[in-house]
Amino acid sequence: MDLSRFNRMDFLPALKVLFKDLQVPINYLADEPTSARSILKDTWKDNAAFNLMKDVYFLGMVDDAAFAGNKSIDTSKIKSDYDGVLIFGVTLSERENNRLPSRSQLAEIARAFNREYFYTPVIVVFKYGMYLAFANTERLKYKQEWREGEKAGKVSLLRDIDLINPHAGHERIVNDLKIPDSGKNKVDSFAKLYAYWQDVFSVNILNKKFYQEISYWYFWAIKEVAFPDSPVSLVSKVSPK
């Protein structure tokens, strides 16, 4: 996956190419950016996290209509739980001292989008400086039956993806977002897409893959590396000041 395009192209065209590469059909909604305040009408907060947002792009809707090549429902007409996912692109400014956005700040913004559009899940793609991040928010049913929509739960983040020299793990996960378009695991509906992406963003699965890679490296290393006969301390001592 060529993520460096986000440095060569404007953000919205780069997003469209990304989702085309991921083989995800999207019914695009808007080509012009808007402000976070105008999108997050009921969930806007005047705080450090929200003030990082610059431009917001309402990329579009992925639903069964998009998979079938038909037009999606107007989002303003969705008045009950709907089988579709909305995708937003958000550009962020740098924090003070050129620091990257924190995990809690990205999660807070992602939850706000999901609370604003509580009838549909929302995926947010962030761009800040030379980095990219994906936010997927768990959707949970309210315990009170009288409450409409779904509440935003745990946020899974794939963040600080270097657009020039991405980490191999980041590249693998982004590539995993590409949906199968043939065979028994073919993704051809929103329900299948949602289940597939939930697995990709699953913290347990990501951790399992991480520790698998560590174990593969370890078993390779013990065959390739010669260790000294005498034990070597792996704990460095720091003299008291």
Buried (B, 14 or more C-beta within 10 A) or exposed (E): BEBBBBEEEEBBEBBBBBBEBBEBBBBBBEEEBEEBEEBBEEBBEEEEBBBBBBBBBBBBBBBBBBBEEEEBEEBEEBEEBBBBBBBBBBBBEEBEEEEBBBEEBBBBBBBBBBBBBBBBBBBBBBBBBBBBBBBBBBBEEEEEEEEEBBBBEEBBBBBBBBBEEBEEBBBEBBEBBBBEEEEEEEBBBBEBBBEBBBEBBBEEBBEEBEEEEEEEEEEEEEEEEEEEEEEEEEEEEEEEE
